[in-house]
Amino acid sequence: MIGKAGDTIRFLQYNSGAKIQIMRDADADPRAATRPVELIGTLDSINKAEKMINDVIAEVAFLKQCSALSWMMYNSFGFIV
């Protein structure tokens, strides 16, 4: 979710007005699929950042599903529709 060179986080921070801090890899549980996120700002900016983060997560999940579906179709039929 962080994006190339932090681009996604910077975009979210700029557009929400909230500061977004994600736990570093070195401090995170290596078995966990997610990492804690801290949002700092006004209530409005935090709410906006939370919505935007959830939107990014949903988009990534959707793209992964599409990719998996394309791969299954390729493997089953030898081509991608």
C-alpha positions in Angstrom: 0.0 0.0 0.0 2.9 2.3 0.6 3.6 2.7 -3.1 6.8 3.2 -5.0 9.2 5.3 -3.0 6.3 6.2 -0.7 4.2 7.9 -3.4 0.9 6.5 -2.3 1.4 7.5 1.4 2.5 11.0 0.3 -0.6 11.3 -2.0 -2.9 10.2 0.9 -1.3 12.6 3.3 -1.5 15.5 1.0 -5.1 14.9 0.0 -6.4 14.1 3.5 -4.4 16.5 5.5 -3.5 13.8 8.0 0.0 12.5 8.8 0.1 8.7 8.1 2.7 6.6 9.9 3.0 2.9 9.1 5.0 0.6 11.3 8.4 -0.2 9.7 9.1 -3.8 8.5 11.8 -4.2 11.1 9.3 -3.4 13.9 6.3 -5.4 12.5 5.4 -9.0 13.2 6.8 -10.9 10.2 3.8 -13.4 10.4 1.2 -10.6 10.2 -0.5 -9.8 6.9 -1.0 -6.2 8.1 0.8 -3.5 10.0 -0.4 -0.9 12.5 -1.1 2.5 11.0 -1.2 5.7 13.0 -3.2 8.7 11.8 -2.4 12.2 13.1 -4.5 15.3 12.4 -7.9 16.8 12.9 -10.9 14.5 13.2 -11.9 15.5 9.6 -8.5 14.8 8.2 -8.2 11.5 10.0 -11.7 10.4 8.8 -10.7 11.3 5.3 -7.4 9.5 5.5 -9.1 6.4 6.9 -11.6 6.3 4.0 -8.9 6.9 1.4 -6.7 4.1 2.9 -9.7 1.7 2.9 -10.3 2.7 -0.8 -6.7 1.8 -1.7 -6.9 -1.5 0.2 -10.1 -2.4 -1.7 -8.6 -1.4 -5.0 -5.5 -3.5 -4.4 -7.7 -6.5 -3.4 -9.8 -6.1 -6.5 -6.7 -5.9 -8.8 -5.3 -9.1 -7.1 -8.6 -10.9 -7.7 -8.6 -9.8 -11.4 -5.0 -10.9 -11.8 -5.8 -14.3 -10.2 -8.8 -14.7 -12.4 -6.8 -13.8 -15.5 -4.2 -16.3 -14.5 -6.8 -19.0 -14.0 -8.3 -18.3 -17.4 -4.9 -18.3 -19.0 -4.1 -21.6 -17.4 -7.5 -23.2 -18.3 -7.8 -21.9 -21.9 -4.3 -20.9 -22.9 -5.3 -17.3 -23.4 -6.5 -14.3 -21.5 -9.9 -12.9 -22.4 
